Amino acid sequence: MNQIPPGGGILLLDKPEGPTSHDVVGWVRRALQERRVGHTGTLDPFASGLLVLCVGPATRLVPYLVGADKTYDAEARLGVGTDTLDREGAVVSDDEAWAGLTETTIVSALADFRGELQQIPPAFSAKKVGGEAAHRKARRGETVKLDPVPVTIHEIEALEVELPRVRFRVRVSSGTYVRALARDLGTALGTAAHLTHLRRTAVGPWPVGEALSGDPREGGIPAEAWIAPLDALVDWPHVALGEEEALRLAQGQRIRLQGVDDGRVAAHWNGSLLAVCDIVDGVLRPRRVFPPPAPETRLGTA
């Protein structure tokens, strides 16, 4: 219990409603007595679901995992708009325009969001405006103007329409705000809207069903909960190295390979991730090097 693998690892945690993502990171830091804990995408306090955390040396993987698609189950309340676009905010508009809507109209409006679009982030968000987080300006009562950003809605479907509430499932690109999607759904339907429920059910290949639930300071972190750094890059091309090549790579040296395509790869030896590399003109160039394998399999002793 509560032992970090030598090369670090990835943890899947099911965040409950209430605590912030930073709170959950703090739980893990204290449970493991380890400061190096990073997340690959936050959840708002009112939301629940999957947080993917990188621990120890595996925090070096955060930049490569933050871009994973994310899947959510959500509920929007039509007819009421809030300043934060969710149930935590102050009501800023209230109308009855939703009363004349049909389920067919709503399902069709949801489907229209599928694909690439330009989305204006919420004023209450971490987006920077003049070097400061937008939510700080918004909380001071300042007018916040954010430019649209490109996002992709890969999948979206209605789960239940029980007016004025609409439940839906959506898989989106990283950086998409489901709160903003609820707002935009209302606009498309000619009414106000805000998000009343949000649960992240998957990040990339990982479903929330595989995550730990509860406070790890109390329940502990079992050994089987850890995902090895190499396994976290399961969708990447892998390059297996011999011992001599691995020793050179561990020292930051470049290695020439035969018959390989250019691109980003995970280089490994004996099942352990050694480095995130770029292959350019047949040369393996390390970008981030990881600690060598555990002592019993350390290079030169196996």
C-alpha positions in Angstrom: 0.0 0.0 0.0 1.1 3.6 -0.8 4.4 2.7 -2.4 5.3 4.6 -5.6 6.8 2.5 -8.3 10.5 3.3 -8.9 9.8 5.0 -12.2 6.6 6.7 -10.9 3.2 5.9 -12.3 -0.2 7.1 -13.3 -3.3 6.9 -11.0 -6.9 7.1 -12.0 -9.1 8.6 -9.3 -12.9 9.1 -9.2 -13.3 12.6 -7.8 -16.6 13.2 -5.8 -18.6 16.3 -6.1 -17.4 19.1 -3.8 -13.6 19.0 -3.5 -11.5 20.8 -6.1 -9.1 18.9 -8.3 -6.3 20.6 -6.4 -7.8 19.1 -3.2 -7.6 15.6 -4.7 -4.0 16.2 -5.8 -3.3 17.2 -2.2 -4.9 14.0 -0.9 -2.5 11.9 -3.1 0.5 14.0 -2.1 -0.2 13.4 1.6 -1.1 9.8 1.2 2.2 9.1 -0.7 4.4 11.7 1.0 5.3 12.8 -2.5 5.2 16.4 -3.8 5.5 15.4 -7.5 1.9 14.9 -8.4 0.4 16.5 -11.5 -3.0 16.3 -13.2 -3.8 16.0 -16.9 -7.0 18.1 -16.7 -9.1 19.5 -13.9 -12.7 19.1 -13.0 -14.9 21.9 -11.5 -15.8 21.4 -7.8 -19.5 20.6 -8.6 -18.4 18.0 -11.1 -17.4 14.4 -10.4 -15.5 11.7 -12.3 -12.2 10.7 -13.6 -9.0 12.5 -12.8 -5.8 11.2 -14.3 -2.8 11.9 -12.1 0.9 11.5 -12.8 3.1 10.8 -9.8 6.9 10.9 -9.2 9.1 10.8 -12.3 5.9 10.1 -14.4 4.9 13.8 -14.0 7.2 14.3 -17.0 4.4 12.7 -19.0 1.8 15.3 -18.2 2.4 17.4 -21.3 1.9 14.3 -23.4 -1.4 13.2 -21.7 -3.2 16.5 -21.3 -4.5 16.4 -24.9 -6.5 13.2 -24.6 -10.2 13.3 -25.5 -12.6 13.4 -22.6 -16.1 11.9 -22.2 -18.9 13.3 -20.0 -22.4 12.6 -18.9 -24.1 16.0 -18.4 -27.4 17.6 -17.6 -28.5 21.1 -18.7 -31.4 23.1 -17.3 -33.1 25.1 -20.0 -34.7 28.5 -19.2 -32.2 29.6 -16.6 -28.8 31.2 -17.2 -26.1 31.7 -14.6 -22.9 33.8 -14.6 -20.7 30.7 -14.2 -22.8 28.7 -16.7 -23.3 26.0 -14.0 -25.4 25.5 -10.9 -22.9 27.2 -8.6 -23.4 30.6 -10.2 -25.8 33.5 -9.7 -28.9 33.5 -11.9 -28.6 36.2 -14.6 -31.6 35.2 -16.9 -34.9 33.3 -16.6 -37.4 32.6 -19.3 -40.1 30.2 -20.3 -39.1 29.8 -24.0 -38.2 26.1 -23.3 -41.9 25.2 -22.7 -42.6 25.1 -26.5 -39.7 22.9 -27.4 -40.1 19.3 -28.5 -37.7 16.4 -27.9 -37.1 16.1 -31.6 -36.0 19.7 -31.8 -33.6 19.3 -28.8 -32.1 16.1 -30.2 -31.5 17.8 -33.5 -29.9 20.8 -31.9 -27.5 18.6 -30.0 -26.5 16.8 -33.1 -25.7 20.1 -34.8 -22.8 20.6 -32.4 -21.0 17.5 -33.7 -17.7 18.3 -35.4 -15.3 21.2 -35.3 -16.5 24.5 -33.9 -15.5 27.8 -32.4 -16.4 28.0 -28.7 -16.2 31.0 -26.4 -14.9 29.9 -23.0 -16.8 30.8 -19.8 -15.9 34.1 -18.2 -15.4 32.0 -15.0 -12.6 29.9 -16.3 -8.8 29.6 -16.0 -8.3 31.2 -19.5 -5.8 34.0 -19.2 -6.8 37.6 -20.0 -3.9 40.1 -19.9 -1.9 37.5 -18.0 -4.5 36.9 -15.3 -7.1 34.1 -15.0 -10.4 35.2 -16.4 -12.3 34.0 -13.3 -10.4 36.4 -11.1 -11.5 39.3 -13.2 -15.0 38.0 -13.3 -15.2 37.7 -9.5 -14.2 41.3 -9.2 -17.1 42.3 -11.4 -15.0 43.2 -14.4 -16.2 42.6 -17.9 -14.4 39.6 -19.4 -14.1 39.2 -23.1 -12.7 35.9 -24.4 -12.0 35.0 -28.0 -13.4 31.8 -29.4 -11.2 28.8 -29.5 -11.4 25.8 -31.8 -12.8 22.6 -30.2 -14.1 19.3 -31.6 -17.2 17.5 -30.5 -16.5 14.0 -31.5 -19.7 12.4 -30.3 -22.9 13.8 -28.7 -26.2 12.2 -27.9 -29.3 12.9 -25.9 -29.8 10.5 -23.0 -33.0 11.9 -21.6 -35.3 14.9 -22.3 -37.5 15.8 -19.4 -38.1 19.5 -19.9 -36.7 21.8 -18.8 -33.9 19.3 -18.2 -31.8 17.6 -20.9 -29.3 14.8 -20.1 -26.7 14.1 -22.8 -23.4 12.3 -23.3 -20.5 13.9 -25.1 -16.9 13.1 -26.1 -14.8 16.2 -26.8 -11.3 17.4 -27.5 -9.2 18.7 -24.7 -10.0 22.3 -23.8 -13.7 22.0 -24.5 -16.0 23.5 -21.8 -19.2 21.5 -21.3 -20.6 24.4 -19.4 -20.2 26.5 -22.5 -21.8 23.8 -24.6 -24.8 23.9 -22.3 -25.0 27.7 -22.8 -24.7 27.3 -26.6 -27.4 24.6 -26.6 -29.7 27.1 -24.9 -28.9 29.8 -27.4 -29.5 27.4 -30.3 -32.9 26.6 -28.8 -33.8 30.2 -28.2 -33.6 30.0 -24.4 -31.1 30.3 -21.6 -29.4 27.3 -20.1 -26.8 26.2 -17.5 -25.2 23.0 -16.5 -26.6 21.2 -13.4 -24.7 18.0 -13.5 -21.3 16.9 -14.9 -19.5 13.6 -14.6 -16.4 12.7 -16.5 -16.7 9.1 -17.5 -13.5 8.6 -19.5 -10.2 10.2 -20.4 -8.5 8.8 -23.5 -8.5 5.0 -23.2 -9.3 5.0 -19.5 -12.9 4.7 -18.1 -13.9 5.9 -14.7 -14.9 2.4 -13.8 -11.2 1.5 -13.4 -10.5 4.5 -11.1 -10.0 4.5 -7.3 -12.8 6.1 -5.3 -12.7 7.7 -1.9 -9.9 9.6 -0.1 -6.6 7.7 -0.7 -5.3 9.0 2.7 -7.9 6.7 4.3 -8.3 3.8 1.9 -4.7 3.7 0.7 -3.4 3.1 -2.9 -3.0 -0.6 -3.7 -0.2 -1.7 -6.0 -2.5 -2.8 -8.7 -3.9 0.7 -9.1 -0.7 2.0 -10.7 -0.4 2.3 -14.5 3.2 2.1 -15.7 4.5 5.0 -17.7 5.0 2.8 -20.8 1.4 1.5 -20.5 0.2 5.1 -20.4 1.5 5.6 -23.9 -0.2 2.5 -25.3 -1.5 4.4 -28.3 2.0 5.6 -29.3 4.5 3.8 -31.5 7.0 1.9 -29.3 10.7 1.3 -30.0 12.4 -1.5 -28.1 16.1 -1.0 -27.6 19.0 -3.3 -26.9 21.0 -2.9 -23.7 23.8 -0.9 -25.3 21.4 1.5 -27.0 19.4 1.9 -23.8 22.5 2.9 -21.9 23.4 5.5 -24.5 19.8 6.8 -24.5 19.7 7.0 -20.7 22.7 9.3 -21.0 20.8 11.6 -23.4 22.6 10.4 -26.5 21.0 10.2 -29.9 20.8 6.8 -31.7 20.5 6.0 -35.3 17.9 3.4 -36.2 17.2 1.5 -39.4 13.8 1.2 -41.1 11.8 3.5 -38.9 9.4 6.3 -39.7 9.8 9.8 -38.4 7.6 10.8 -35.4 7.2 10.8 -31.7 7.7 7.4 -30.0 8.1 5.8 -26.6 11.5 4.1 -26.3 11.8 1.3 -23.8 14.1 -1.5 -22.6 13.1 -4.6 -20.8 9.5 -3.3 -20.4 10.4 0.0 -18.8 10.0 3.5 -20.4 13.4 5.0 -21.0 12.4 8.2 -22.9 9.9 10.1 -24.9 11.7 10.6 -28.2 11.4 12.1 -31.7 12.7 10.2 -34.7 14.0 12.6 -37.3 15.7 11.3 -40.4 16.2 7.9 -38.8 17.8 9.3 -35.6 16.2 8.7 -32.2 16.4 12.0 -30.3 15.4 11.9 -26.6 13.1 14.7 -25.4 12.4 13.5 -21.8 14.5 10.8 -20.2 13.1 8.7 -17.4 14.9 7.0 -14.5 16.5 3.6 -15.3 14.7 0.4 -14.4 14.5 -0.9 -10.8 17.8 -2.3 -9.3 17.0 -6.0 -10.1 16.7 -5.1 -13.8 19.1 -2.2 -14.0 21.0 -1.7 -17.2 24.3 -3.7 -17.1 23.1 -6.1 -14.4 20.3 -8.0 -16.0 
